[in-house]
Amino acid sequence: MKRVLEMNFKRTDDKIAKLSVINAREDLTGEEVKTAMENILGANIFLIGGAELAEIHEAKIIRTEEEVLELE
């Protein structure tokens, strides 16, 4: 099963920016993610469409399960 951490930030233009981390750890905590998101905001290194990341919006883990089908 794939696990993707999706971190969403509100930008200075009021749009939402999404940063994804593929293969997120199984034991990842909300506190760790919040700290990481605060560090990303503090570093101020992303400029998307002329807008900076302004605040934390939400974070979630997306699990995807793949099943290969046999074709006759």
Backbone as JSON, one array per atom type, in Angstrom:
{
  "sequence": "MKRVLEMNFKRTDDKIAKLSVINAREDLTGEEVKTAMENILGANIFLIGGAELAEIHEAKIIRTEEEVLELE",
  "N": [[0.84, -1.17, 0.0], [0.58, 2.18, -0.87], [1.66, 5.17, 0.72], [1.04, 8.51, 1.05], [1.99, 11.6, 2.21], [0.21, 14.48, 2.37], [0.59, 17.85, 2.39], [-1.01, 20.82, 2.9], [-1.04, 24.24, 2.17], [-2.11, 27.57, 2.76], [-1.85, 30.17, 0.45], [-0.4, 33.47, -0.18], [-2.06, 34.62, -2.03], [-4.51, 33.64, -1.45], [-5.05, 31.12, -2.5], [-4.68, 27.51, -2.48], [-1.79, 25.63, -1.85], [-0.16, 22.57, -2.51], [1.98, 20.23, -1.06], [3.56, 17.17, -1.51], [4.64, 14.15, 0.02], [6.02, 11.24, -0.84], [5.72, 7.81, 0.1], [5.42, 8.06, 2.93], [6.31, 7.76, 6.39], [5.09, 5.07, 8.42], [4.62, 5.52, 11.13], [4.27, 8.23, 11.47], [3.53, 11.27, 13.09], [0.98, 13.7, 13.93], [2.04, 15.88, 15.25], [4.73, 15.87, 14.41], [4.38, 16.39, 11.69], [3.16, 18.91, 11.77], [5.26, 20.43, 12.88], [7.15, 20.16, 10.81], [5.77, 21.47, 8.75], [5.62, 24.05, 9.82], [8.34, 24.66, 9.8], [8.79, 24.68, 7.04], [7.23, 26.89, 6.3], [8.62, 28.85, 7.75], [11.11, 28.86, 6.48], [10.56, 30.02, 4.07], [10.91, 29.47, 1.24], [9.48, 28.84, -1.02], [7.89, 29.97, -3.92], [5.07, 30.32, -5.59], [3.51, 30.75, -8.52], [3.93, 33.47, -8.18], [3.11, 33.86, -5.59], [3.59, 33.52, -2.06], [3.89, 30.92, 0.46], [1.59, 31.13, 3.07], [0.2, 30.26, 5.41], [-0.53, 27.35, 7.46], [-2.78, 25.02, 6.19], [-4.0, 22.35, 6.03], [-3.25, 18.86, 6.7], [-2.82, 15.55, 5.49], [-2.88, 11.95, 5.3], [-2.7, 9.91, 2.53], [-3.77, 6.88, 1.48], [-3.11, 4.36, -0.85], [-4.1, 1.53, -2.49], [-3.02, -0.94, -4.67], [-4.09, -3.22, -7.13], [-3.27, -5.73, -9.24], [-4.73, -6.8, -12.16], [-5.53, -9.88, -13.7], [-5.3, -10.49, -17.06], [-6.97, -12.13, -19.6]],
  "CA": [[0.0, 0.0, 0.0], [1.31, 3.44, -0.92], [1.26, 6.21, 1.68], [1.51, 9.83, 0.65], [1.66, 12.71, 3.1], [-0.16, 15.68, 1.62], [0.58, 19.04, 3.24], [-1.64, 21.92, 2.18], [-0.77, 25.56, 2.72], [-2.78, 28.71, 2.15], [-0.87, 31.1, -0.12], [-0.71, 34.89, 0.0], [-3.14, 34.98, -2.96], [-5.68, 32.9, -0.94], [-5.17, 29.79, -3.1], [-4.07, 26.44, -1.69], [-0.64, 24.94, -2.44], [-0.03, 21.21, -1.96], [3.28, 19.56, -1.11], [3.35, 15.75, -1.24], [5.8, 13.32, 0.35], [5.7, 9.86, -1.19], [6.22, 6.8, 1.04], [5.48, 8.62, 4.29], [6.5, 6.76, 7.45], [3.88, 4.52, 9.03], [4.43, 6.03, 12.49], [4.3, 9.68, 11.42], [2.54, 11.88, 13.98], [0.51, 15.03, 13.59], [2.99, 16.85, 15.81], [5.89, 15.92, 13.51], [3.97, 17.04, 10.44], [2.97, 20.34, 12.07], [6.59, 21.02, 13.01], [7.73, 20.24, 9.46], [5.06, 22.52, 8.01], [6.06, 25.33, 10.39], [9.7, 24.87, 9.29], [8.66, 25.04, 5.63], [6.77, 28.28, 6.29], [9.69, 29.7, 8.27], [12.19, 28.93, 5.51], [10.08, 30.92, 3.02], [11.68, 29.18, 0.02], [8.6, 28.52, -2.13], [7.14, 31.03, -4.58], [4.24, 29.58, -6.55], [2.68, 31.7, -9.26], [4.13, 34.79, -7.6], [2.58, 33.91, -4.23], [4.32, 32.77, -1.04], [3.08, 30.16, 1.41], [1.24, 32.07, 4.14], [-0.19, 29.59, 6.65], [-0.89, 25.94, 7.37], [-4.2, 24.79, 5.92], [-4.31, 21.01, 6.54], [-2.36, 17.77, 6.3], [-3.5, 14.25, 5.51], [-2.21, 10.78, 4.72], [-3.52, 9.27, 1.51], [-3.35, 5.48, 1.27], [-3.56, 3.83, -2.13], [-3.82, 0.11, -2.65], [-3.09, -1.34, -6.07], [-4.34, -4.63, -7.39], [-3.04, -6.05, -10.64], [-5.74, -7.72, -12.68], [-5.06, -10.81, -14.72], [-6.03, -10.34, -18.32], [-6.91, -13.4, -20.34]],
  "C": [[0.89, 1.24, 0.0], [0.76, 4.4, 0.12], [1.87, 7.53, 1.22], [1.05, 10.84, 1.7], [1.39, 13.92, 2.23], [-0.26, 16.85, 2.6], [0.05, 20.21, 2.42], [-1.43, 23.22, 2.93], [-1.64, 26.59, 2.01], [-1.69, 29.67, 1.68], [-1.3, 32.55, 0.11], [-1.78, 35.38, -0.97], [-4.43, 34.22, -2.64], [-5.95, 31.57, -1.65], [-4.47, 28.79, -2.2], [-2.93, 25.8, -2.49], [-0.49, 23.6, -1.73], [1.4, 20.72, -2.14], [3.05, 18.11, -0.7], [4.67, 15.05, -0.96], [5.39, 11.88, 0.13], [6.37, 8.92, -0.19], [6.42, 7.36, 2.44], [5.6, 7.49, 5.31], [5.16, 6.33, 8.03], [3.57, 5.17, 10.38], [4.48, 7.56, 12.57], [3.19, 10.27, 12.29], [2.13, 13.26, 13.48], [1.46, 16.11, 14.08], [4.22, 16.99, 14.92], [5.55, 16.66, 12.22], [3.79, 18.54, 10.67], [4.3, 21.05, 12.19], [7.25, 21.18, 11.65], [7.08, 21.36, 8.66], [5.44, 23.91, 8.52], [7.47, 25.67, 9.9], [9.68, 25.29, 7.83], [8.22, 26.49, 5.51], [7.89, 29.23, 6.7], [10.84, 29.88, 7.29], [11.85, 29.87, 4.35], [10.82, 30.72, 1.69], [10.8, 28.88, -1.2], [7.87, 29.77, -2.61], [6.38, 30.36, -5.71], [3.31, 30.58, -7.23], [2.77, 33.11, -8.7], [3.65, 34.93, -6.17], [3.43, 33.05, -3.29], [3.35, 31.93, -0.22], [2.84, 31.06, 2.62], [0.92, 31.4, 5.46], [-0.52, 28.13, 6.39], [-2.39, 25.84, 7.15], [-4.64, 23.44, 6.49], [-3.24, 20.03, 6.09], [-3.15, 16.47, 6.38], [-2.6, 13.19, 4.9], [-3.19, 10.16, 3.73], [-2.94, 7.88, 1.28], [-3.96, 4.99, -0.04], [-3.16, 2.37, -2.22], [-4.01, -0.24, -4.12], [-3.32, -2.83, -6.16], [-4.19, -4.86, -8.89], [-4.08, -7.08, -11.07], [-5.13, -8.62, -13.72], [-5.94, -10.65, -15.94], [-5.87, -11.63, -19.12], [-6.55, -13.19, -21.77]]
}
